[in-house]
Amino acid sequence: MSQLEQQNLEWWAEIVTDRPLCTYYFGPFATAKTAKLAQLAHIEDFEQEGSKIVFVAVRRCQSQLLTSFEDE
C-alpha cells in the first residue's frame, strides 16, 4: 500500500465478542488515540451487557461493514 493510500485511511476500533459471536467496528476516527478511547468505552458497555470480549484491535483501514454476525 502506498503512502498516499495510507494517508486516506481512517482509524477504526474493532471488537469481537463470543456471546454473541460477532465482530463490531466503530469509527471512523482521526487518530489511533481517539479510536482507542472509544474502544475502551464500548468494551465497558459490552461487558455490562454480559458479552464476552475475545479480541480487540485499533486498525487503520476503510471499513464499510460495521457489524458482522457469525452463523452458529
Buried (B, 14 or more C-beta within 10 A) or exposed (E): EEEEEEEEBBBBBBBBBEEEBBBBBBBBBEEBEBBBEBBEEBBEEBEEEEBEBEEBEBBBEEBEEEEEEEEE
